[in-house]
Amino acid sequence: MAIKGLKLKMLEEAYQMIVNEGIDNFTVKNLSKKLNISHNTMYRHFKSKAELIFILLEKKFEELKKSNKAIIERDDLNNIDKYRECFFESLEFSLNNPHIYKLIFATEFKNEDLPNGFTKVYGEYYSQLLKLIEDSIESGEIVKGTKFSVLNTTWALLHGLAMFLVDDVLPCVDDLNSIPKIFDNAKDEESRIPGSENVRDVVGASVDVLLNSIYSTKKAKSKKSKR
C-alpha cells in the first residue's frame, strides 16, 4: 500500500506523538491541532482513530515482513535457524517500536473491525513463520509437535519475551546485542550468569530450550548464525 502526501504526513506525525506522549494521550483532535488541519480534513483520510492506528500497524508489519523475507532467502541457514532468526527479528521489532508493539494488545481496539490491509499483512507475516515450521518438520529438523503447536508455543514465548523487553522487565541498553542492565555491575565472571554477555544470549537461551528440548530439534542439523 503506497501512502503519500497529507495522509502519510498524518501517519508519521501520529507515530511521533504516540512515541513521545503515549497512546493514552494520543487523540485525533490533538493530531489535527499539531498539523493545523480541520477535523473534517482528518476524517476524509481516516474514518476513526482506530483505522489510523491499524494503518500505522500495517506499515510497520510490512517492514517486519520484508526483514523476515530477507532472512528466509538466505542460503547459509537451515530452516530452523531461519525461524530462529525471524524470532529475533520480531523481538528487535518490538524493542525498536515499543509503543507500536503495545498497540497490538491495546484493549481500546479489541472490538474494532480490523481493516483488510492490516489483516492481510499480519496474515502474511504469520504465514512466513508457519511455512518455516512446515519446512523444518518436512526436513526432519523438528521431530515432535504439529506446525500449529510449535508456532503457537513459540509465538507465546516471543510475545512474552517481547513484553519483558518493552516493559523493561528484562532491561537492556539499546538493542539485543547490548549488555543487560541487570548485569552491568557484574565486574567478574563469577558474578555473571553464564551466557549473559548480551540480551540476545539471555533471550536465546529461552528460545533454544524450547526449540531443542520441547520439540527435540536435531542439533546436528543446526548451524547457529551470528549477527
Buried (B, 14 or more C-beta within 10 A) or exposed (E): EEBEEBBEBBBEEBBEBBBEEEBEEBEBEEBBEEBEBEEEEBEEBBEEBBBBBBBBBBBBBBEBBEBBEEBBEEEEBBBBBBBBBBBBBBBBBBBBBBBBBBBBEEEEBEEBEBBEBBEBBBEBBBEBBBBBBBBBBEEEBBEEBEBEEBBEBBBEBBBEBBBBBBEEEBBBEEBBBBBBEBBEEBEEEEEBEEEBBBBBBBBBEBBBEBBBEBBEBBEEBBEEBEE
